[in-house]
Amino acid sequence: MSETIGQASPPPNKVAWWRRFGRRNIAYIAFVILLVPFGIALEAGGPQGPDRGGGVAAALILGGIGTAAFFLVNAILLIVALVKNRPAAKPAIACGLPIAIVLGMLMLEELTVS
C-alpha cells in the first residue's frame, strides 16, 4: 500500500511516439533529409559555370519519384486499412506527410526568397 502513495504509475500500453508514428514515415523523412547532402555531393563533382545544376536536378527527380511511390503505396494501404476495419493512423499520416513537406518547403521558400 505504501508503494503507490505519492508515485504516479505509468499508463498501461504506453507506446513510444516513434512507434505510433511509424517506421516507414520516419524512413521517408530520413530519405528527404538525405536528398540535400546527396544533391550537394553530386553538384560538387559536376561541371561549373552555366552547365551546373545537374546534381540538384538529380536529387529533385529522385525525391519526386520516391515521394510519388511513397504516396501511392500508402494511399493503397490506407484504403485497405479502411476497408478491413484496421487501424489507419499510420497510412493516413504517411499520405499527409509528403503534402506537408511540400507545403513546408513552399512556405520556407517564401520566407527566404523575399
Buried (B, 14 or more C-beta within 10 A) or exposed (E): EEEEEEEEEEEEEEEEEEEEBBEBBEEBEEBBEEBEEBBEEBBEEBEEEEEEEBBBEBBEEBBEEBBEEBBEBBBEBBEEBEEEEEEBEBBBBBBBBBEEBEEEEEEEEEEEEE
